[in-house]
Amino acid sequence: MASGVVKVGRRTYAVGLLWQPSPSGRIAQAAREAAAQPGQQSDFYCVRAASKSVAIPQYGLAQSAQGHKAGMATLAASLANAQPGSWAGAFRLREGTWVVVVRDDLIAPDGDVLFDNDEAARDRLLQEVSLGGVQRVYAPDGWAVPGSDPTPLPLLLQDRVECRLQPVHLPMRLIMYGAAAAAVVCLIIFLALQYQAEQERIEQEIADQARKLQEAGKSGAVSKMVTKWEWPPAEQAYERKWEKAPTAKEFIANCHILFGKVPATQLGWKRTQSVCQENRLTVSWNRDKSFNAIVPPGSFIKDDLSIANQTVKADMLTARGPESLFSENEISGLALHDKWPATLTRVADDSPIVTPPPNVKDVPPPPPPPWRKRDVKYAGKTPPWEIWPYFEGVPGMIVNKIIWDGLNWTMEITMYEKKGG
C-alpha cells in the first residue's frame, strides 16, 4: 500500500484512515480514547458529524508516519458528504489507486485505502461489489466493471475539504499557554481590583473639580475658570471590550445550536440569508409563489407577503472576564504557521472611555491604547464550528456575527492584541 497523502487538483487530502462509528454524543473524546489504545497509537483524529444524510456520526484515526498533519482535510469524509448513500469506488491518482467504501452513509472501517498498483485495488473493489448492498460503483473505464460509473473524482468531490485532522494530544505550546494562564490568574484579579480602585479615585477627583468650579461660578469669584487636566494611564483610559464579551468558542457553539433549530426548507419559501449574533438567529425567506405557503414559526411577514423574517433566540451568554492578550507578533506567527483560512485587516484603535471636563482649555492628546485591533474574516463552504480548531486557545477574539447565504459561510471577528512583540 502507498502513503497516506494525495493531491486532487491543487488540494492535499489525507487517506488511509481507520473509521469507526460513534453513536454517543462525545465523539471527539471517543476518538482520543480509541487513539490511545495499545497497538493503535494514532497521532490525529477527525470527526464526521451527524447531518441530514449522516444519521450516526463517526471518527477517523490517522498517523503522522503516513504523512498526516493537523488541519489536513480527509478525502473519504469529503467525498462521502458529497455523495450520500451506499457505494464503492476506485480512483486513479498520482500517488496510487484509492479505494473507498461507503455503506448507509458511513465510511467502512477499512474502506479508505490507497494501493500502489491497479491490480490489488481492482481486486478489493470487486470484493466489495460481490458482497452486495452498494447502489453505485465508480471505477476506471479500462477495468470493465459491470454497471460502473467512470465519473472523475474531482467532479464527484465538488472541491470539498471537510473533516480536518486534529492532534490527539494538545501541542506543547497550548499546554504552556494554559500553565501560564493559571499562574497569572491571581495577578490578573489583583490588577483588576487595583484598576477599579484607581478608576473610582479618578472619577471622584473629576467630580470634586466639577463641584468646585460650579461653586466658584455661583459665587462670581472666578469667571471662565481654566482647569489643568491630565489623562489617566493608558490601561485605565481604554475599555477592555473583549473581557465583557462571551468567548468566541461559546459564541460559535451557541450559533451552531441556533442553526440546528431552523429547518433548511419551509413550504412555499426560499431561504436567502441567515445571520447569527450572540443569542439571536435571524433567517430571511423569500416567497415562492409556485407553492402554497405556511408562516415560518416566530417570523414577521411583510405586508405584501413577499418576505418573512424568522427569529430564533437563546439565553444570553456571559462575559468571559479577565483575559490576557497575545502580542501582535505572536498572533501573526500563529496565523502564518497554522495557515489560518481567513483574511486579517488592521483597523483603527478604540476611542478613550475617559472624557475631559468641559471647562478644560487645550486638552492634551490622549495616551495611545496599549492594545491594537484586527478584523478577522472567514468566508467558505465549511461551517465555522468545523474550522474553529485553527483559532482554538487564542485570546482577545470577539465574534461579531456568522452569516450563511445558502451556499457559503461568513464569520466576522474582532481580535485584540497587545502592542509590540
C-alpha positions in Angstrom: 0.0 0.0 0.0 1.1 3.6 -0.7 1.4 6.6 1.6 -1.4 8.4 3.3 -1.4 11.8 1.5 -2.8 12.5 -2.0 -3.5 15.6 -4.1 -6.7 16.1 -6.0 -6.4 19.2 -8.2 -4.5 21.7 -6.1 -5.7 20.4 -2.7 -4.0 18.0 -0.4 -6.0 15.3 1.4 -5.4 12.6 4.0 -6.3 9.0 3.1 -5.8 5.6 4.7 -7.7 6.4 8.0 -9.3 3.9 10.3 -13.0 4.8 10.5 -15.3 3.9 13.4 -19.0 4.9 14.2 -19.7 6.8 17.4 -23.4 6.7 18.5 -22.6 8.6 21.7 -22.6 12.4 21.7 -18.9 12.6 22.9 -17.4 11.8 19.5 -14.0 13.7 20.0 -13.4 12.1 23.4 -14.2 8.6 22.0 -11.8 9.2 19.1 -9.0 10.3 21.5 -9.6 7.3 23.8 -9.5 4.9 20.8 -6.3 6.6 19.5 -4.6 5.8 22.8 -5.4 2.1 22.8 -2.4 -0.4 22.7 -1.4 -1.2 19.2 -3.2 1.9 17.7 -1.2 4.9 18.9 -2.8 7.3 16.4 -1.5 10.9 16.3 -4.6 12.6 14.8 -8.3 12.2 14.6 -11.2 13.8 12.8 -14.9 13.9 13.5 -17.5 13.4 10.8 -20.6 14.9 12.5 -24.1 13.8 12.0 -26.2 15.6 9.4 -29.4 15.2 7.4 -27.7 12.4 5.4 -25.4 11.0 8.1 -27.6 9.5 10.9 -24.7 8.3 13.0 -21.5 10.3 13.5 -18.1 8.7 13.1 -14.5 9.4 13.6 -11.3 8.6 11.7 -7.8 7.9 13.2 -4.6 8.9 11.4 -0.9 8.6 12.0 2.0 11.0 11.3 4.0 8.1 9.9 1.7 8.2 6.9 2.4 11.9 6.3 -0.8 13.1 8.0 -0.7 16.5 9.6 -3.0 18.7 11.8 -5.5 20.7 9.7 -5.4 18.3 6.7 -8.8 17.5 5.2 -9.8 13.8 4.8 -10.7 12.6 1.3 -13.0 9.8 2.4 -15.2 12.1 4.5 -15.2 15.0 1.9 -16.4 12.6 -0.8 -18.9 10.7 1.4 -20.5 14.0 2.4 -20.8 15.0 -1.3 -22.1 11.5 -2.4 -24.5 10.1 0.2 -25.9 6.5 0.2 -24.2 3.1 -0.2 -21.5 2.9 -2.8 -17.9 1.8 -3.6 -15.3 3.5 -5.8 -11.8 3.2 -7.1 -10.0 6.3 -8.4 -6.5 6.6 -10.1 -4.4 9.3 -8.5 -0.7 10.3 -9.0 0.1 8.6 -5.7 -1.7 5.3 -6.4 -5.2 3.9 -6.8 -7.5 4.9 -4.0 -10.4 2.6 -3.0 -13.3 3.9 -0.8 -16.3 2.0 0.5 -19.4 3.8 2.0 -22.4 1.8 3.4 -25.5 3.6 4.7 -23.6 6.9 4.6 -20.9 5.5 6.9 -17.3 5.0 5.7 -16.4 1.3 6.2 -13.7 0.8 8.9 -11.3 -0.4 6.3 -12.9 1.4 3.4 -10.3 4.1 2.9 -7.2 2.5 1.3 -4.6 3.8 -1.1 -3.0 1.0 -3.2 0.3 1.3 -5.1 -0.9 -0.9 -8.0 -4.1 -1.2 -10.0 -4.5 -5.0 -9.7 -4.7 -5.0 -5.9 -7.1 -2.1 -6.0 -9.4 -3.8 -8.6 -9.5 -7.0 -6.5 -10.5 -5.0 -3.4 -13.3 -3.2 -5.4 -14.7 -6.4 -6.9 -14.6 -8.0 -3.4 -16.9 -5.2 -2.1 -19.2 -5.4 -5.1 -19.6 -9.1 -4.6 -20.7 -8.6 -1.0 -23.7 -6.6 -2.4 -25.5 -3.7 -0.8 -23.9 -1.0 -3.0 -26.1 1.3 -5.0 -23.4 2.7 -7.2 -19.9 1.6 -8.3 -17.2 4.1 -9.6 -14.3 2.6 -11.5 -11.9 3.5 -14.3 -13.2 2.7 -17.9 -10.5 0.1 -18.5 -11.5 -2.1 -15.6 -14.7 -3.3 -17.3 -16.6 -3.5 -14.0 -20.3 -4.2 -14.9 -22.6 -1.2 -14.3 -19.7 1.0 -13.1 -19.6 4.8 -13.5 -16.3 6.3 -14.7 -17.0 9.9 -13.5 -13.7 11.5 -12.4 -13.0 12.1 -8.7 -12.9 15.9 -8.9 -16.4 16.1 -10.3 -17.8 13.8 -7.6 -15.8 15.6 -4.8 -17.1 19.1 -5.7 -13.9 20.7 -4.3 -15.0 19.8 -0.7 -12.4 20.0 2.2 -14.1 18.5 5.3 -13.3 16.6 8.5 -9.9 18.1 9.2 -7.4 16.3 11.3 -6.8 17.4 14.9 -4.0 16.3 17.2 -4.8 13.7 19.8 -2.6 15.4 22.3 -2.5 19.1 22.8 0.6 20.8 21.3 3.2 21.8 23.9 2.6 25.5 23.0 -1.0 25.3 24.1 -0.1 23.5 27.3 2.5 26.2 28.1 -0.1 28.8 27.5 -2.6 27.1 29.8 0.0 26.8 32.6 1.0 30.4 32.2 -2.7 31.5 32.3 -3.2 29.5 35.6 0.0 31.1 37.0 -1.1 34.7 36.4 -4.8 34.4 37.2 -4.2 35.7 40.8 -2.2 38.6 39.4 -4.9 39.5 36.9 -7.5 39.6 39.7 -5.2 41.8 41.8 -4.6 44.1 38.9 -8.4 44.3 38.1 -9.1 45.3 41.7 -6.4 47.9 41.6 -7.7 49.2 38.3 -11.2 49.5 39.7 -10.0 51.4 42.8 -7.8 53.8 40.7 -10.8 54.4 38.3 -13.0 55.3 41.3 -10.3 57.6 42.6 -10.0 59.4 39.2 -13.8 59.7 38.9 -14.0 61.2 42.4 -11.3 63.7 41.6 -13.1 64.8 38.4 -16.4 65.1 40.3 -14.7 67.2 43.0 -13.1 69.5 40.4 -16.5 70.0 38.7 -18.2 70.7 42.1 -15.5 73.3 42.9 -15.9 75.0 39.5 -19.6 75.1 39.9 -19.4 76.7 43.4 -16.8 79.2 42.1 -19.1 80.2 39.3 -22.1 80.7 41.6 -20.0 83.0 43.9 -18.9 85.1 41.0 -15.3 85.0 42.3 -13.9 83.4 39.1 -15.2 83.8 35.5 -14.3 81.4 32.7 -12.1 79.3 35.1 -9.5 77.2 33.2 -8.6 73.8 34.8 -5.4 71.9 34.3 -6.2 68.3 33.5 -4.2 65.2 32.7 -5.2 61.8 31.2 -5.1 58.7 33.4 -2.7 55.9 32.4 -3.5 54.2 29.1 -4.6 51.0 30.9 -7.4 53.0 32.5 -8.3 55.3 29.6 -9.4 52.5 27.3 -12.1 49.8 27.8 -11.1 46.1 27.7 -14.0 45.2 25.5 -13.1 41.6 24.9 -13.5 40.8 28.6 -17.1 42.0 28.6 -17.9 39.7 25.6 -18.5 35.9 25.7 -15.7 33.7 24.5 -15.5 33.2 20.8 -15.9 29.4 21.3 -19.1 29.8 23.3 -20.5 32.3 20.7 -19.9 29.8 17.8 -21.3 26.8 19.8 -24.4 28.8 20.6 -24.8 29.7 16.9 -24.4 26.1 16.0 -27.3 25.2 18.2 -29.5 28.0 16.8 -28.8 27.0 13.2 -29.9 23.5 14.1 -33.3 24.7 15.3 -34.3 26.2 11.9 -35.2 23.7 9.1 -33.3 24.1 5.8 -36.5 24.5 3.9 -40.0 25.8 4.6 -43.0 25.0 2.4 -43.6 27.9 0.0 -40.5 29.8 0.9 -36.8 30.1 -0.3 -34.2 30.7 2.4 -32.0 33.6 1.4 -29.8 34.6 4.3 -29.3 33.6 8.0 -27.4 35.8 10.5 -26.4 34.7 14.0 -25.5 37.4 16.5 -24.7 36.0 20.0 -28.1 34.8 21.3 -30.2 35.5 18.2 -30.6 33.9 14.7 -32.4 35.8 12.1 -33.5 33.9 8.9 -34.8 35.7 5.8 -37.2 33.8 3.5 -38.5 34.9 0.0 -42.0 33.8 -1.0 -42.1 31.1 -3.7 -45.4 31.7 -5.4 -45.4 28.4 -7.1 -46.3 26.6 -3.8 -48.8 27.0 -1.1 -47.1 28.5 2.0 -47.3 28.4 5.8 -46.0 31.1 8.2 -42.5 30.1 9.5 -42.7 29.9 13.3 -41.7 33.1 15.1 -41.5 35.2 11.9 -42.6 38.7 10.8 -44.3 38.7 7.4 -44.0 41.8 5.1 -47.4 43.4 4.2 -47.2 42.2 0.6 -46.4 38.6 1.7 -43.2 38.5 -0.3 -40.7 38.3 2.6 -40.6 36.6 6.0 -38.0 37.3 8.7 -37.8 34.5 11.3 -36.1 34.9 14.6 -34.9 32.2 17.0 -33.5 33.2 20.4 -31.3 31.6 23.1 -30.2 32.6 26.5 -27.7 35.5 26.8 -24.1 34.4 27.1 -21.9 35.5 30.0 -18.9 37.8 29.8 -15.5 35.9 29.8 -13.9 38.1 32.4 -10.2 38.9 32.8 -8.1 37.5 29.8 -4.5 38.4 28.9 -3.8 39.2 25.2 -1.2 37.7 22.9 1.2 40.2 21.3 1.0 41.3 17.7 3.9 39.2 16.7 2.5 36.1 18.4 -0.8 36.5 16.5 1.0 37.0 13.2 3.2 33.9 13.9 0.2 31.7 14.7 -1.7 32.8 11.6 1.3 32.1 9.3 2.3 28.8 10.9 -1.2 27.4 11.0 -2.3 28.9 7.7 -5.5 30.5 9.0 -8.3 30.2 6.4 -9.2 33.9 6.9 -8.2 37.4 5.9 -6.7 39.7 8.5 -7.1 43.5 8.3 -5.7 46.1 10.7 -8.4 48.6 11.9 -8.5 51.8 13.8 -8.0 51.9 17.6 -10.9 52.4 20.0 -11.6 55.8 21.5 -10.8 56.5 25.1 -13.6 55.9 27.7 -12.5 58.9 29.8 -13.9 62.3 28.8 -12.1 65.6 29.8 -14.2 68.2 31.8 -16.0 70.7 29.6 -14.1 73.7 31.1 -10.6 72.4 30.3 -8.6 74.5 27.9 -6.0 73.0 25.5 -6.8 69.4 26.3 -3.6 67.3 25.8 -3.8 64.4 23.3 -4.9 61.0 24.9 -2.3 58.3 25.5 -2.2 55.6 22.8 -4.0 52.4 23.8 -1.8 49.5 25.0 -3.5 47.1 22.5 -4.5 47.1 18.8 -7.3 45.6 16.8 -7.5 43.4 13.7 -10.6 42.3 11.8 -10.5 38.5 11.0 -13.0 37.4 8.3 -13.6 33.8 7.3 -15.5 33.0 4.1 -16.0 29.5 2.8 -18.2 26.4 2.4 -17.1 24.8 5.7 -19.2 25.8 8.8 -17.3 28.0 11.3 -17.6 25.3 14.0 -15.6 22.9 11.9 -12.8 25.4 11.1 -12.7 26.7 14.7 -9.7 24.5 15.7 -7.5 26.9 13.8 -8.3 29.6 16.4 -8.5 27.4 19.5 -6.8 29.0 22.5 -6.3 32.5 21.0 -7.5 35.2 23.5 -9.0 38.6 22.8 -11.3 37.3 19.9 -14.9 38.7 19.7 -17.1 37.0 17.2 -19.5 39.7 15.8 -21.7 37.6 13.6 -22.0 34.4 11.5 -23.8 34.5 8.1 -25.0 31.7 5.8 -26.3 32.7 2.4 -27.4 29.2 1.3 -24.0 28.4 -0.4 -21.3 30.0 1.7 -20.5 30.8 5.3 -19.0 34.1 6.6 -17.7 34.7 10.1 -16.6 38.2 11.2 -14.3 38.5 14.2 -12.7 41.5 16.0 -9.3 40.5 17.6 -7.5 42.5 20.2 -3.6 42.2 20.5 -1.1 43.5 22.9 1.2 46.1 21.2 4.7 45.1 20.3 6.5 41.8 20.3 
